[in-house]
Amino acid sequence: MITPSQIRPLRGAAEDEAETKALKSQFRQAVEERKPFYLTGAEFERILRWKLRGQYGRGAARRAVHTDKVVREGTRATFAISSDDFEYELETRMGILTALRGVAVPVASAILALACPERYGVIDFRVWRQLFDKEKAGGFTLGDYKRYMAAIRRLAGELGWLPQEVDAAIWEYDLREVSRLR
């Protein structure tokens, strides 16, 4: 399992750090301005492109049904959920987001992490591999995300970082390790 000392020098070093900062800043401002908070269709698409990168086109046909109104109302419902019980909040928010066609746990985690980086991280096979010393076979489930977030939140507490910063640093660590081993 990865340790804080392994990732401490990689805070803010991810290759997409500038875009990630811009997205978090955009959503931080939107959270302040929109009460209740929601994403527009364009913001939703921007998150999808950021998370999916080269795989963006793969699920585009399934996601094409999402009008701006569907995205707005679905994300408004998601962010209206608030609880002192982190797991309950996570389960409920993920349930709403993954009800949107073409949105699985990884994309839902990206939406949560960019809008609420102080609470959530983005689940990814690279970070999973470093956290649990094994490859993940198959898609990520809600149970996987809960386990993942427990590990990310523990590291975030040890480092004094946001959960999203922890997952980004581990992602960069894994990318560098894989490159080094080639």
C-alpha positions in Angstrom: 0.0 0.0 0.0 1.2 3.4 -0.9 2.5 5.7 1.9 2.2 9.5 2.4 5.9 9.9 2.0 5.7 8.4 -1.5 3.2 10.9 -2.7 4.0 14.0 -0.7 6.3 15.4 -3.4 3.7 14.8 -6.1 1.0 17.2 -4.8 -0.1 19.2 -7.8 2.2 17.3 -10.2 -0.4 15.5 -12.3 -0.2 16.1 -16.0 -3.7 17.5 -16.1 -3.3 19.7 -13.0 -4.0 23.0 -14.8 -7.3 21.7 -16.3 -8.2 20.1 -12.9 -7.6 23.4 -11.1 -9.7 25.2 -13.6 -12.6 22.8 -13.3 -12.5 22.9 -9.5 -12.4 26.7 -9.5 -15.3 26.9 -12.0 -17.4 24.6 -9.8 -16.4 26.3 -6.5 -17.8 29.5 -8.0 -20.9 27.8 -9.3 -21.5 26.2 -5.8 -21.5 29.7 -4.4 -23.7 31.2 -7.1 -26.3 28.5 -7.6 -28.5 27.6 -4.6 -29.2 24.8 -4.9 -26.1 23.7 -6.9 -26.4 21.9 -10.2 -24.4 21.2 -13.3 -25.3 22.5 -16.7 -25.2 20.1 -19.7 -22.0 21.8 -20.9 -20.3 21.4 -17.5 -21.4 17.8 -17.4 -19.8 17.2 -20.8 -16.6 19.0 -19.7 -16.3 16.6 -16.8 -16.9 13.6 -19.1 -14.2 14.7 -21.4 -11.8 15.3 -18.5 -12.4 11.9 -16.9 -12.8 9.8 -20.0 -10.2 11.4 -22.3 -9.7 9.1 -25.2 -12.6 6.9 -24.2 -15.1 9.8 -24.3 -16.7 8.7 -27.6 -17.3 5.2 -26.4 -20.5 5.9 -24.4 -21.6 9.0 -26.3 -24.6 7.3 -27.8 -26.0 6.2 -24.4 -25.4 9.7 -23.0 -27.0 11.5 -25.9 -30.4 11.3 -24.1 -29.2 13.8 -21.5 -30.8 17.1 -22.1 -29.6 20.1 -20.2 -32.7 19.8 -18.1 -32.0 16.2 -17.2 -28.4 17.0 -16.2 -29.5 20.0 -14.3 -32.3 18.2 -12.3 -30.2 15.0 -11.8 -27.2 16.9 -10.4 -29.4 19.3 -8.4 -30.9 16.2 -6.7 -27.5 14.8 -6.2 -26.1 17.8 -4.4 -29.2 18.5 -2.4 -28.3 15.3 -0.4 -26.3 16.2 2.6 -25.7 14.1 5.7 -23.3 13.9 8.6 -23.1 10.2 7.7 -20.5 10.3 4.9 -21.2 6.8 3.7 -25.0 7.5 3.5 -24.3 10.7 1.6 -21.9 8.9 -0.8 -24.3 6.0 -1.4 -27.2 8.3 -2.1 -25.3 10.7 -4.4 -23.7 7.9 -6.3 -27.1 6.2 -6.7 -28.6 9.3 -8.3 -25.6 10.0 -10.6 -25.3 6.4 -11.8 -29.0 6.4 -12.6 -28.1 8.7 -15.5 -27.6 6.7 -18.6 -23.9 6.0 -19.4 -22.7 7.2 -16.0 -20.9 4.5 -14.0 -19.1 4.8 -10.7 -15.9 6.3 -12.2 -17.6 9.1 -13.9 -19.9 9.7 -10.9 -16.8 9.9 -8.7 -15.3 12.5 -11.1 -18.4 14.7 -10.8 -18.4 14.5 -7.0 -14.6 15.1 -6.8 -14.6 18.2 -9.0 -17.6 19.7 -7.3 -16.7 18.7 -3.8 -12.9 18.0 -3.7 -12.8 18.4 0.0 -15.0 15.3 0.4 -14.4 13.0 -2.7 -11.8 11.5 -4.9 -11.9 10.1 -8.5 -11.7 6.3 -8.6 -9.2 5.0 -11.1 -7.4 1.8 -11.8 -4.0 3.4 -11.3 -4.9 4.7 -7.8 -6.6 1.4 -6.9 -3.5 -0.5 -7.9 -1.3 1.6 -5.6 -3.8 1.6 -2.7 -4.5 -2.1 -2.6 -1.4 -3.6 -4.4 -3.5 -5.3 -7.0 -5.2 -4.8 -10.3 -8.9 -4.3 -10.4 -10.7 -6.9 -12.6 -14.0 -5.6 -14.0 -15.8 -2.4 -13.4 -15.9 -0.5 -10.1 -18.9 -0.9 -7.9 -20.3 1.3 -5.1 -18.7 -1.0 -2.6 -15.3 -0.5 -4.3 -15.8 3.2 -4.2 -16.6 3.2 -0.5 -13.5 1.1 0.2 -11.4 3.4 -2.0 -12.7 6.5 -0.3 -11.9 5.1 3.2 -8.3 4.7 2.1 -8.2 8.1 0.3 -9.7 9.9 3.3 -7.2 8.2 5.7 -4.3 9.4 3.6 -5.9 12.9 3.2 -6.1 13.1 7.0 -2.4 12.1 7.4 -1.2 14.6 4.7 -3.6 17.4 5.5 -4.7 17.4 1.8 -8.1 17.3 0.1 -9.1 13.8 -1.0 -9.0 14.9 -4.7 -5.4 16.0 -4.2 -4.5 12.6 -2.8 -6.0 10.7 -5.7 -4.3 12.9 -8.2 -0.9 12.5 -6.5 -1.3 8.7 -6.4 -2.4 8.7 -10.0 0.8 10.6 -10.9 2.9 8.2 -8.8 1.5 5.2 -10.6 2.0 6.8 -14.0 5.7 7.5 -13.1 6.2 4.0 -11.7 4.8 2.3 -14.7 7.0 4.4 -17.0 10.1 3.7 -14.8 9.5 0.0 -15.0 9.2 -0.1 -18.8 
